Amino acid sequence: MKIKEKEFETILQDLKSLANQMGATVRFERGDFQGGYCILKESKVIVINKLTSTQRKVMTLSAALNELGVDSVYLPPRLREIIEEMDSN
């Protein structure tokens, strides 16, 4: 699937909303890491390096959402396709 550069910001916001619906907090932090999903004091947290490109943020958030289990959640087909494709990269 071909995604235009300017679409990544919208996709990132959609994925962030999805994470919130699934009970996860998305945090953008600086540091020497790529990011991912973890449980912190019984809270679901997805941490993403805010210094990476928007495309990398989408990839990291997609992988984290796959870990959370998006199979049982309704997603628009395009968003599901993006999550599956980005997580496989």
C-alpha positions as CSV (number, residue, x, y, z in Angstrom):
1,M,0.0,0.0,0.0
2,K,1.3,3.4,-0.9
3,I,0.8,6.1,1.8
4,K,1.5,9.7,1.1
5,E,3.8,11.5,3.5
6,K,1.1,14.0,4.5
7,E,-1.2,11.1,5.4
8,F,1.0,9.8,8.2
9,E,0.0,12.6,10.7
10,T,-3.7,11.7,10.2
11,I,-3.0,8.0,10.5
12,L,-0.9,8.6,13.7
13,Q,-3.9,10.5,15.2
14,D,-6.3,7.7,14.3
15,L,-4.0,5.1,15.8
16,K,-3.6,7.2,18.9
17,S,-7.4,7.4,19.3
18,L,-7.6,3.6,18.8
19,A,-5.0,3.0,21.5
20,N,-7.0,5.3,23.9
21,Q,-10.2,3.4,23.1
22,M,-8.4,0.1,24.0
23,G,-7.4,1.6,27.4
24,A,-3.8,2.4,26.6
25,T,-2.0,5.7,27.2
26,V,0.3,6.9,24.4
27,R,3.3,8.9,25.4
28,F,5.8,10.7,23.2
29,E,9.1,11.0,25.0
30,R,12.7,11.7,24.2
31,G,15.4,9.2,24.7
32,D,17.7,6.5,23.2
33,F,14.9,4.1,22.2
34,Q,12.4,3.4,19.4
35,G,9.4,2.7,21.6
36,G,6.8,0.0,22.3
37,Y,4.1,-1.3,24.5
38,C,4.5,-2.0,28.3
39,I,2.5,-2.3,31.4
40,L,3.4,0.3,34.1
41,K,1.8,-0.1,37.5
42,E,-1.1,-2.0,35.9
43,S,-1.6,0.7,33.2
44,K,-1.2,0.0,29.5
45,V,1.4,2.4,28.2
46,I,2.7,2.9,24.7
47,V,5.9,5.0,24.6
48,I,7.1,6.4,21.3
49,N,10.3,8.3,20.7
50,K,9.2,11.8,19.8
51,L,12.4,12.5,17.9
52,T,11.7,9.9,15.2
53,S,9.9,10.5,11.9
54,T,6.1,10.4,11.7
55,Q,6.4,7.3,9.6
56,R,8.5,5.6,12.3
57,K,6.0,6.7,15.0
58,V,3.2,5.1,12.9
59,M,5.2,1.8,12.6
60,T,6.0,1.7,16.4
61,L,2.4,2.4,17.3
62,S,1.1,-0.2,14.9
63,A,3.4,-2.8,16.4
64,A,2.3,-1.9,19.9
65,L,-1.4,-2.1,18.9
66,N,-0.8,-5.5,17.4
67,E,0.7,-6.6,20.8
68,L,-2.4,-5.2,22.5
69,G,-4.6,-7.3,20.3
70,V,-6.6,-5.4,17.7
71,D,-8.1,-8.6,16.2
72,S,-11.2,-8.4,18.4
73,V,-11.7,-4.6,17.8
74,Y,-13.6,-3.2,14.9
75,L,-11.3,-1.1,12.7
76,P,-12.0,0.6,9.4
77,P,-10.5,-1.7,6.7
78,R,-7.9,0.9,5.7
79,L,-6.7,1.3,9.3
80,R,-6.4,-2.5,9.8
81,E,-4.5,-2.8,6.6
82,I,-2.1,0.0,7.7
83,I,-1.5,-1.7,11.1
84,E,-0.8,-5.1,9.5
85,E,1.5,-3.6,6.9
86,M,3.4,-1.3,9.2
87,D,3.9,-4.0,11.8
88,S,5.4,-6.4,9.3
89,N,8.1,-3.8,8.2
